[in-house]
Amino acid sequence: MLRSLYIQNYALIEKLDIGFETGFSVITGETGAGKSIILGAIGLLLGQRADVKAIRRGASKCVIEARFDVSAYNMRPFFEDNELEYDDECILRRELYSSGKSRAFINDTPASLSQMKELGEQLIDVHSQHQNLLLNKEGFQLNVLDILAHNDVALERYHLLYNAWKETERELAEVESLAEKSKSDEDYIRFQLNQLVEAALSEQEQEELEQEVETLSHAEEIKAGLYRIEQNFSSDEGGLLSSLKDSLNVLNSLQRVYQPASELAQRVESAYIELKDISHEVSSCGESVEFNPERLEEVNDRLNLIYSLEQKHRVRTVGELLALEKEYKSKLDAITSYDDRIAELSAQLEKQSKDVRLQAETLTEARTKIVCEVEEKLVRYLMPLGMPNVRFKIEMGKKKELGPQGEDTVNFLFSANKNGALQNIASVASGGEIARVMLSIKAMIAGAVKLPTIIFDEIDTGVSGEIADRMADMMQAMGDSDRQVISITHLPQIAAKGRAHYKVYKKDSDTETNSHIRRLTSEERVEEIAHMLSGATLTEAALDNAKSLLKESVRTGKRG
């Protein structure tokens, strides 16, 4: 449960540090004093989105921190699942920066907002006035039944089955769409593939053919050039090889009388061997080159085929054509495999559909069993709250299709009068009646869910003093177990029932306004409740009335 709350530089709060008691506590204060600001700060600890406008003017960052005692609530699994350090005292901290950056911490370990939200939902429930609008929402009504029927495990299993079923349904539709589109393209793909396969392309073919065209196109020029080179090397008169041979002979004859001639002879001999080899190769090349019009036409035809395929498919190389050929083969393979995949997914979907419908029936059975108990219990809660003739009925039906919460529809029907027809609760209940219904529902839920802290924000709006007193008894009873209940109220009958009483107030300085909260002493409580009874001017009658309210609370054992 909430042990303390620290807020710095948030809206009108410069600094606030307050501890909270167990059991039933109340918070009072004038409209605009800052109660909603404190709730907004708590909301940030529960994972709500941050707004830099909430940072106090002139500050670079704001900090909100709450300490919770979680020793009695078996929350260790959450910390282990999220790889967070567990301690019986849990600290949630949120930091907002004027730059727009936001940071969240659980026990001083950085955490995501989703983690903070998940943990926060297990620690605290804030019931504000706008939540009364949830009463007409089918999702909320189903949730009430599921909580009271202890459907958490069954509902979790249903969600897993439902999500898997929907995912298979989505995948099947996607595969069927792809199969339909692919089959319409099959003839085109097969034609393109056959054309590429028939071309029998090879990776380096284009470069080799282009070189061959150059050779064939200039055969005579090449042959003449090679012949001339050969003559320069091998001519009997003045040929390069003949001259080198003569030079080598001279050097060999000089070796015995001139020592450097030996090394020069070796070098000339090496040059002679290399040049002689070149001469042979030039001669061989010359013999292999010949003008062949038929081959030239054949090569040009092959190149034209390659060029036309490249232009058609908007690529530049044979390698890209070969990659395209491979892609077409994969598409055809996929087309032929779609039928198998569709059959596989269809069978899987049929099985999942049966499983999820069986689980939906399990939820329906559990919800149906709890309906009469909820109807009777809610009436028992409401009758003392000024509704002696109240009637309440839960109408259940079936959806055409399964939804995220199952196949059930639910409608809360309500009448506060003897002769009133049962109608949708949101259309016939007044604001005060809805507040009492919501309080009664929360009281029932509190008995089924081990929630450490519940905060009611002006749930008493629109009710009379006598009814407020009975609502306070209900909230007080909720806080008598190992639970903390905090009520933000404007009614003295409720304020008098709190074990602890906190007041939110504003103080003005020369330059700014600050919101504060403090726990009231016994004497201060008398004055605060008297002000709530009589207004700004304190009267003896109001003070006596306030003391009477507080004494009555002590006498009945409803204040610590």
URDAJO-V980658 format. One record per pair of residues at least 12 apart in sequence whose C-alpha atoms are under 6 Angstrom apart, sorted by sequence separation. I is the first residue (numbers start at 1). J is the second residue. D is the distance in Angstrom with one decimal. If there is no record, write none. Layout:
i=I j=J d=D
i=I j=J d=D
This chain:
i=5 j=17 d=5.8
i=93 j=105 d=5.1
i=397 j=409 d=4.8
i=413 j=425 d=5.2
i=504 j=516 d=5.6
i=530 j=542 d=4.8
i=5 j=18 d=5.5
i=92 j=105 d=5.9
i=396 j=409 d=5.5
i=412 j=425 d=5.9
i=504 j=517 d=4.3
i=530 j=543 d=5.0
i=4 j=18 d=5.5
i=92 j=106 d=4.9
i=251 j=265 d=5.5
i=396 j=410 d=4.6
i=503 j=517 d=5.5
i=4 j=19 d=4.1
i=91 j=106 d=5.8
i=395 j=410 d=5.6
i=503 j=518 d=5.6
i=3 j=19 d=5.6
i=4 j=20 d=5.7
i=91 j=107 d=4.8
i=395 j=411 d=5.0
i=502 j=518 d=5.5
i=530 j=546 d=5.2
i=3 j=20 d=5.1
i=71 j=88 d=4.6
i=90 j=107 d=5.9
i=248 j=265 d=5.8
i=375 j=392 d=5.9
i=394 j=411 d=5.8
i=502 j=519 d=4.3
i=529 j=546 d=5.6
i=70 j=88 d=5.3
i=375 j=393 d=5.8
i=394 j=412 d=4.9
i=501 j=519 d=5.8
i=502 j=520 d=5.8
i=69 j=88 d=6.0
i=501 j=520 d=5.7
i=69 j=89 d=4.8
i=393 j=413 d=5.1
i=526 j=546 d=5.6
i=68 j=89 d=5.6
i=392 j=413 d=5.7
i=68 j=90 d=5.1
i=392 j=414 d=4.7
i=472 j=494 d=5.0
i=67 j=90 d=5.7
i=391 j=414 d=5.8
i=67 j=91 d=4.6
i=391 j=415 d=5.2
i=435 j=459 d=5.7
i=469 j=493 d=5.1
i=66 j=91 d=5.8
i=390 j=415 d=5.7
i=469 j=494 d=5.9
i=66 j=92 d=5.4
i=390 j=416 d=4.2
i=65 j=92 d=5.6
i=389 j=416 d=5.8
i=65 j=93 d=4.2
i=389 j=417 d=5.4
i=64 j=93 d=5.6
i=389 j=418 d=5.5
i=64 j=94 d=5.3
i=432 j=462 d=4.5
i=453 j=483 d=6.0
i=455 j=485 d=5.9
i=458 j=488 d=5.3
i=63 j=94 d=5.9
i=432 j=463 d=5.3
i=452 j=483 d=5.0
i=453 j=484 d=4.7
i=454 j=485 d=4.9
i=455 j=486 d=4.7
i=456 j=487 d=4.6
i=457 j=488 d=4.8
i=458 j=489 d=5.0
i=63 j=95 d=4.7
i=453 j=485 d=5.8
i=455 j=487 d=5.8
i=62 j=95 d=5.8
i=62 j=96 d=5.3
i=61 j=96 d=5.3
i=61 j=97 d=4.2
i=60 j=97 d=5.9
i=61 j=98 d=5.8
i=492 j=529 d=5.4
i=60 j=98 d=5.2
i=492 j=532 d=5.8
i=11 j=54 d=5.0
i=10 j=54 d=5.8
i=11 j=55 d=5.6
i=10 j=55 d=4.9
i=11 j=56 d=4.7
i=9 j=55 d=6.0
i=10 j=56 d=5.1
i=52 j=98 d=5.7
i=360 j=406 d=5.1
i=9 j=56 d=4.8
i=52 j=100 d=5.8
i=230 j=279 d=5.8
i=10 j=62 d=5.6
i=9 j=62 d=4.7
i=8 j=62 d=5.5
i=496 j=550 d=5.3
i=8 j=63 d=5.2
i=7 j=63 d=5.8
i=226 j=282 d=6.0
i=497 j=553 d=5.8
i=7 j=64 d=4.6
i=6 j=64 d=5.7
i=6 j=65 d=5.1
i=381 j=440 d=5.8
i=5 j=65 d=5.9
i=226 j=286 d=5.6
i=499 j=559 d=4.8
i=5 j=66 d=4.5
i=499 j=560 d=5.1
i=4 j=66 d=5.7
i=4 j=67 d=5.3
i=223 j=286 d=5.2
i=3 j=67 d=5.4
i=3 j=68 d=5.3
i=2 j=68 d=4.5
i=47 j=113 d=5.0
i=1 j=68 d=5.0
i=1 j=69 d=5.1
i=47 j=116 d=5.5
i=47 j=117 d=4.4
i=46 j=117 d=4.8
i=219 j=290 d=5.7
i=219 j=291 d=5.3
i=46 j=120 d=4.8
i=385 j=467 d=5.3
i=203 j=318 d=6.0
i=203 j=319 d=5.6
i=193 j=325 d=5.9
i=193 j=328 d=5.9
i=179 j=338 d=5.9
i=165 j=352 d=5.5
i=162 j=356 d=5.9
i=161 j=356 d=5.5
i=158 j=359 d=5.8
i=149 j=370 d=5.9
i=145 j=367 d=6.0
i=136 j=426 d=5.5
i=148 j=448 d=5.9
i=126 j=454 d=6.0
i=127 j=455 d=5.9
i=123 j=452 d=5.5
i=124 j=453 d=4.6
i=125 j=454 d=4.8
i=126 j=455 d=4.7
i=127 j=456 d=4.9
i=128 j=457 d=4.7
i=124 j=454 d=5.7
i=127 j=457 d=5.9
i=1 j=452 d=4.7
i=1 j=453 d=5.4
i=24 j=476 d=5.3
i=24 j=479 d=4.9
i=23 j=479 d=4.2
i=23 j=480 d=5.5
i=26 j=486 d=5.5
i=28 j=488 d=5.9
i=23 j=484 d=4.7
i=24 j=485 d=4.8
i=25 j=486 d=4.8
i=26 j=487 d=4.8
i=27 j=488 d=4.6
i=28 j=489 d=5.6
i=22 j=484 d=5.1
i=24 j=486 d=5.9
i=26 j=488 d=5.8
i=26 j=495 d=5.7
i=26 j=498 d=5.4
i=33 j=505 d=4.9
i=25 j=498 d=4.5
i=33 j=506 d=5.4
i=24 j=498 d=5.3
i=25 j=499 d=5.4
i=27 j=501 d=6.0
i=29 j=503 d=5.5
i=24 j=499 d=5.6
i=25 j=500 d=4.8
i=26 j=501 d=5.0
i=27 j=502 d=4.7
i=28 j=503 d=5.0
i=29 j=504 d=4.9
i=25 j=501 d=5.9
i=27 j=503 d=5.6
i=29 j=505 d=6.0
i=34 j=515 d=5.8
i=13 j=514 d=5.5
i=12 j=514 d=5.1
i=13 j=515 d=5.1
i=12 j=515 d=5.5
